[in-house]
Amino acid sequence: MPYVNVRVVGKLTKEQKQQIAKEISETLLKVANKPKDATYIAFDEVQGESWAVGDKLLG
């Protein structure tokens, strides 16, 4: 059972999440032969002020 965690700075729309989930699950089916109904995908939307690259906050 694959578990995929997608972390992004900012917000995604419901439609964007749906498209990302579709493409990830289709890729796992095609490449790793993992059924879509056994693939779990979680979305973490992080505020820029809670994420830094080096010493610079992204928000």
ABEGO torsion letter per residue (X at the ends): XBBBBBBBBEBBBAAAAAAAAAAAAAAAAAAAGBBAAABBBBBBBBBAAABBBEABBAX
